Amino acid sequence: MKRARFIADGRIHDGEWKDGALWDEAGRDHDPERVVWLPPVQPSKIIGLALNYADHAEELGLEKPPEPVLFFKPPTSLTGHRTPVVYPSGVQFMHYEVELGVVIGRPGRGIPESRALDWVGGYTVVNDVTVRDFIRDMYRPPVRAKGWDTFGPVGPFLVDREEIPDPNDLDLAAYVNGELRQSGHTSKLIYSVQELIAYLSSFMTLQPGDLILTGTPKGISRVEPGDRMRLEIPGVGTLENWVVAEEILQRGEQR
């Protein structure tokens, strides 16, 4: 099942995508072009992985990490499919990051790697939007670089675990204005989905809805206001968002 959350007819719906249509919990179909898409998950915590693809570490001139490099992304950064992403005033280098999002399905602590996928509730597409201006040694972990409101587009769907036989065998791609900018494959993860779940649960309790961002492959590049980002993971979904200058959003809020 591909689960979705959206606003239609003045209310929030928990629905699903089935047979090429968007259905609400009452069995009514909705035009996907006319709803407001919401993140399909509401996590208590969002755990990001930096440098979890060797080719991405290489393009940044960094060594492959000896253990997972973690950061937290605030829940306030989340936004839905087909919503604007803010371009902060004065920044020089903002970019997309296509990532497989792993959503925890039940509480767990000390989860064994061999059974880690039993704790997965589903998968989604995540854009870990980042401003590289704020990533320097003094800014690690990269909270300001990755924590702005709207810097976590996610969706459109939460795809049930059973529909993805192997999360470590998925293609990823990012397009900007229709141009392929980034591509990779989850088989190239330094730390697999199972290893990440086991590692994280060795020192923290994972709760239902918690979202793990598994990292991004090589291919980051600058985006500007007016650009449209399209991130694809076949079988999981296609996530689309556009970039809007902070000044434009502020003017809209003041009206």
Secondary structure by P-SEA (a helix, b strand, c coil): cccbbbbcccccccccccccccccccccccccccccccccccccbbbbbccccaaaaaaacccccccbbbbbbbccccccccbbbbbcccccccbbbbbbbbbbcccccccccccccccccbbbbbbbccccccccccccccccccccccccccccccccccccccccbbbbbbbccccccbbbbcccccccaaaaaaaaaccccccccbbbbcccccbbbbbcccbbbbbbccccbbbbbbbbbaaaaaaaaac
